Amino acid sequence: MIELSYREAYKAFERLKTESRWSQCYYAYLTGACQGATGDLEGAVAVFKDVQKLFKRKNNQIELFSMKRAEKLRSSSLSKELCILAVIEILYLWKALPNCSTAKLQTMIQVLQRIEDVSSAGLKNLLLGAISKCLHNTRDAIQYFHLAARDEVGRLSNSYVQPYSCYELGCVLLNTPESAAKGRMLMLQAKEDYGGYDFENRLHVRIHSALASGRAAAQP
C-alpha cells in the first residue's frame, strides 16, 4: 500500500481475508479498496458486500469503521479515485504516510485534487494537509487543515475529520513559538468539543502526547 502497488496489495489482503484469525472484515475492506484503486470497480463492489457478511464484532472499532466505509463506497457513485482516497485514508490513520516516498506523496496529491465528491471534501482536505505536512509544505498544510476543520457536509460520514483536523493544525502551530498558544488551544478544542467519533481514544492519546512534548520543549 505504501508503494501504491494496488494490485499486489489487494492480492495479499485477499489472502488475509480468507486466512486471518484477527479480522476478516477489515482485510475484506482493504481488499475492496485496493481492488477498486486498480480500476476494477465491479470486483470492489462485490468485496465490499462481503465486508458486511464478515462483520462479527460490534464493539471492535476497526470492524465498525470498515463496515461503514464499505457501505458508503458501494452505495455511492464509486470511482477509482474514491477507492484511492480510501487507501490513503488508511495510510493516514495508521500513521504510515511519513514512510511514503516524496514521489508517491506527490502522486497522492494529484489524485486527491481530482476528487469532486462533496461528502468527501473534508476527508480529502485532511489528507491533503497531512501529505503537505510530510512534504514540509507548512503553508499548504495549514490551509488544508483549516478547510477540513470547517467541513460540515461530511460530518455524518466522516465524523473524525473535524477533531483530527483541529489536532493536526494544533501540531503544526505548536512547532512555532509565536503560534504555540493557538496550537495548544486547538488541541484542547479537539479533545473537549467533539465526542462519539471514530478513533476517538486514539486521538486523545495523540493529543496527550503532543501537549506533553510541547510542555517539555518549553521548559528551560
C-alpha positions as CSV (number, residue, x, y, z in Angstrom):
1,M,0.0,0.0,0.0
2,I,2.8,2.4,0.9
3,E,4.2,1.9,-2.7
4,L,0.7,2.4,-4.1
5,S,1.1,-1.1,-5.7
6,Y,-2.7,-1.7,-5.6
7,R,-2.8,-5.0,-7.5
8,E,-0.2,-6.6,-5.3
9,A,-1.8,-5.2,-2.2
10,Y,-5.3,-6.4,-3.0
11,K,-4.0,-9.9,-3.7
12,A,-2.2,-10.0,-0.4
13,F,-5.2,-8.7,1.5
14,E,-7.5,-11.1,-0.3
15,R,-5.4,-14.0,1.1
16,L,-5.6,-12.4,4.6
17,K,-9.4,-12.0,4.2
18,T,-9.6,-15.8,3.9
19,E,-6.9,-16.8,6.4
20,S,-6.9,-14.1,9.1
21,R,-8.0,-15.1,12.6
22,W,-7.8,-11.4,13.7
23,S,-10.3,-9.6,11.4
24,Q,-11.5,-11.0,8.1
25,C,-13.9,-8.0,7.9
26,Y,-11.1,-5.4,8.0
27,Y,-9.0,-7.3,5.4
28,A,-12.1,-7.6,3.2
29,Y,-12.4,-3.8,3.3
30,L,-8.7,-3.3,2.4
31,T,-9.1,-5.8,-0.5
32,G,-12.1,-3.9,-1.9
33,A,-10.3,-0.5,-1.6
34,C,-7.1,-1.7,-3.3
35,Q,-9.1,-3.7,-5.9
36,G,-11.1,-0.5,-6.7
37,A,-7.9,1.5,-6.8
38,T,-6.7,-0.7,-9.8
39,G,-9.9,0.3,-11.6
40,D,-11.8,-2.9,-11.0
41,L,-14.9,-1.3,-9.6
42,E,-17.2,-4.3,-10.2
43,G,-14.9,-6.5,-8.2
44,A,-14.5,-3.9,-5.5
45,V,-18.3,-3.6,-5.0
46,A,-18.6,-7.4,-4.7
47,V,-15.9,-7.5,-2.0
48,F,-17.5,-4.5,-0.2
49,K,-20.7,-6.6,0.1
50,D,-18.6,-9.3,1.8
51,V,-17.5,-6.8,4.5
52,Q,-21.0,-6.8,6.0
53,K,-21.2,-10.6,6.0
54,L,-17.8,-10.8,7.8
55,F,-18.7,-8.1,10.3
56,K,-18.8,-10.1,13.6
57,R,-17.5,-7.9,16.4
58,K,-19.8,-5.0,17.1
59,N,-17.6,-3.5,19.7
60,N,-14.5,-3.6,17.5
61,Q,-13.7,-0.1,16.3
62,I,-11.8,-1.2,13.2
63,E,-14.6,-3.6,12.1
64,L,-17.2,-0.9,12.6
65,F,-15.2,1.6,10.6
66,S,-14.6,-1.0,7.8
67,M,-18.3,-1.8,7.6
68,K,-19.4,1.9,7.5
69,R,-16.8,2.7,4.9
70,A,-17.7,-0.3,2.7
71,E,-21.4,0.6,2.9
72,K,-20.7,4.2,1.8
73,L,-18.4,3.1,-1.1
74,R,-20.7,0.5,-2.5
75,S,-23.8,2.8,-2.3
76,S,-22.3,5.9,-3.8
77,S,-21.1,6.6,-7.3
78,L,-17.9,4.6,-6.9
79,S,-14.8,5.7,-8.8
80,K,-11.2,4.6,-8.9
81,E,-10.3,7.9,-7.2
82,L,-12.6,7.3,-4.3
83,C,-11.0,3.9,-3.7
84,I,-7.6,5.5,-3.8
85,L,-8.9,8.1,-1.2
86,A,-9.9,5.1,1.0
87,V,-6.4,3.7,0.7
88,I,-4.7,7.0,1.5
89,E,-7.1,7.3,4.5
90,I,-5.9,4.0,5.9
91,L,-2.3,5.1,5.4
92,Y,-3.1,8.3,7.3
93,L,-4.9,6.6,10.2
94,W,-2.1,4.1,10.7
95,K,0.5,6.9,10.6
96,A,2.2,5.4,7.5
97,L,2.2,8.5,5.3
98,P,5.7,9.6,6.6
99,N,7.1,6.3,5.4
100,C,6.0,7.0,1.8
101,S,8.4,8.4,-0.8
102,T,8.2,12.0,-2.0
103,A,7.2,10.8,-5.4
104,K,4.3,8.7,-4.0
105,L,3.1,11.5,-1.8
106,Q,3.0,13.8,-4.9
107,T,1.1,11.2,-6.8
108,M,-1.5,11.1,-3.9
109,I,-1.9,14.8,-4.1
110,Q,-2.7,14.7,-7.8
111,V,-5.3,12.0,-7.3
112,L,-6.9,13.7,-4.3
113,Q,-7.2,17.1,-6.1
114,R,-9.3,15.4,-8.9
115,I,-11.9,14.2,-6.4
116,E,-15.1,16.3,-6.5
117,D,-17.4,14.3,-4.2
118,V,-18.9,16.8,-1.8
119,S,-19.3,14.4,1.0
120,S,-15.6,13.5,0.9
121,A,-14.4,17.2,0.8
122,G,-13.4,17.3,4.5
123,L,-11.6,14.0,4.4
124,K,-9.8,15.0,1.1
125,N,-8.6,18.2,2.7
126,L,-7.4,16.5,5.9
127,L,-5.4,14.0,3.8
128,L,-4.0,16.8,1.6
129,G,-3.0,18.6,4.7
130,A,-1.3,15.5,6.2
131,I,0.6,14.9,2.9
132,S,1.6,18.5,2.6
133,K,2.9,18.3,6.2
134,C,5.0,15.2,5.3
135,L,6.4,17.2,2.3
136,H,7.2,20.2,4.7
137,N,4.8,22.4,2.8
138,T,3.6,24.1,6.1
139,R,1.6,26.9,4.5
140,D,-0.4,24.4,2.3
141,A,-0.9,22.1,5.3
142,I,-2.3,24.9,7.4
143,Q,-4.7,25.9,4.6
144,Y,-6.0,22.3,4.1
145,F,-6.4,21.6,7.8
146,H,-8.4,24.9,8.1
147,L,-10.7,23.8,5.3
148,A,-11.1,20.3,6.7
149,A,-11.9,21.6,10.2
150,R,-14.7,23.8,8.8
151,D,-16.3,21.0,6.8
152,E,-19.9,20.5,7.9
153,V,-21.2,18.5,5.0
154,G,-19.2,15.4,5.6
155,R,-19.6,15.2,9.4
156,L,-22.1,12.4,9.2
157,S,-20.0,10.1,7.1
158,N,-16.5,11.3,8.3
159,S,-17.2,12.1,11.9
160,Y,-13.5,12.1,12.9
161,V,-12.3,14.6,10.3
162,Q,-13.0,17.8,12.2
163,P,-11.4,16.8,15.6
164,Y,-8.4,15.3,13.8
165,S,-8.1,18.4,11.6
166,C,-8.0,20.6,14.8
167,Y,-5.4,18.3,16.2
168,E,-3.2,18.4,13.1
169,L,-3.5,22.1,12.8
170,G,-2.5,22.4,16.5
171,C,0.5,20.2,15.9
172,V,1.8,22.5,13.1
173,L,1.2,25.6,15.2
174,L,2.9,24.1,18.2
175,N,6.2,24.0,16.2
176,T,6.5,27.8,16.2
177,P,6.8,29.8,19.4
178,E,4.6,32.6,18.1
179,S,1.7,30.3,17.4
180,A,2.3,27.7,20.2
181,A,-0.5,29.1,22.4
182,K,-3.0,28.8,19.5
183,G,-1.8,25.3,18.8
184,R,-2.4,24.3,22.4
185,M,-5.9,25.8,22.3
186,L,-6.7,23.8,19.2
187,M,-5.5,20.6,20.8
188,L,-7.8,21.2,23.8
189,Q,-10.7,22.1,21.4
190,A,-10.2,18.8,19.6
191,K,-10.3,16.9,22.9
192,E,-13.2,18.7,24.5
193,D,-15.5,20.0,21.8
194,Y,-16.1,16.7,19.9
195,G,-17.2,13.2,21.0
196,G,-18.6,9.9,19.7
197,Y,-16.4,9.8,16.5
198,D,-14.3,7.1,15.0
199,F,-10.9,6.5,16.7
200,E,-11.6,9.0,19.5
201,N,-9.5,7.3,22.1
202,R,-6.6,7.1,19.6
203,L,-6.8,10.9,19.1
204,H,-6.9,11.6,22.8
205,V,-3.6,9.6,23.2
206,R,-2.0,11.6,20.4
207,I,-3.2,14.9,21.9
208,H,-1.9,14.0,25.4
209,S,1.5,13.0,23.9
210,A,1.7,16.2,21.8
211,L,0.9,18.5,24.7
212,A,3.4,16.7,26.9
213,S,6.1,17.1,24.3
214,G,5.2,20.8,23.9
215,R,5.5,21.3,27.7
216,A,8.8,19.5,27.8
217,A,10.2,21.6,24.9
218,A,9.0,24.8,26.6
219,Q,11.0,24.2,29.8
220,P,14.3,25.9,30.1
